[in-house]
Amino acid sequence: MEAQGKKPAVQEATGQSGPVAAGKVRVPDMTGWPVRAAVRQAIELGVQPKVSGTGLLARQEPPPGGVVDRGASVVLVFEPAS
């Protein structure tokens, strides 16, 4: 017996897909990266890293896959490795 009704709407996963408008950058998933590597990547992307804590990257804002203006701030929150 087949299910009746409408198909659910397709949702795009947040990830590194699709083109980004001029003057914008897509933030990669840097979770688990050390401070130096994450800061270097942010600078290479053309965004301003705002660092909090030490250790490995635990959270970032905007989240991975987020699109921001070049020159915008990206918050990088680090926590000691356990």
LINNORMO-V92853 format. One record per residue. N is the residue number from 1. RES is the residue in three letters. OMEGA is omega in whole degrees, -180 to 180 (NA if undefined). Layout:
N/RES/OMEGA  N/RES/OMEGA
//
This chain:
1/MET/-179  2/GLU/176  3/ALA/180  4/GLN/175  5/GLY/-178  6/LYS/174  7/LYS/177  8/PRO/179  9/ALA/178  10/VAL/179  11/GLN/177  12/GLU/177  13/ALA/176  14/THR/180  15/GLY/-178  16/GLN/179  17/SER/178  18/GLY/-179  19/PRO/178  20/VAL/-178  21/ALA/178  22/ALA/179  23/GLY/180  24/LYS/177  25/VAL/176  26/ARG/-178  27/VAL/179  28/PRO/175  29/ASP/-179  30/MET/-180  31/THR/179  32/GLY/-180  33/TRP/173  34/PRO/-176  35/VAL/-176  36/ARG/-178  37/ALA/-179  38/ALA/179  39/VAL/179  40/ARG/-180  41/GLN/179  42/ALA/-180  43/ILE/178  44/GLU/178  45/LEU/-179  46/GLY/176  47/VAL/-178  48/GLN/179  49/PRO/174  50/LYS/-171  51/VAL/176  52/SER/177  53/GLY/179  54/THR/178  55/GLY/-178  56/LEU/-178  57/LEU/-180  58/ALA/-178  59/ARG/175  60/GLN/180  61/GLU/6  62/PRO/-179  63/PRO/178  64/PRO/180  65/GLY/180  66/GLY/180  67/VAL/-179  68/VAL/175  69/ASP/174  70/ARG/-178  71/GLY/179  72/ALA/177  73/SER/174  74/VAL/-178  75/VAL/180  76/LEU/-177  77/VAL/-178  78/PHE/177  79/GLU/179  80/PRO/177  81/ALA/-178  82/SER/NA
//
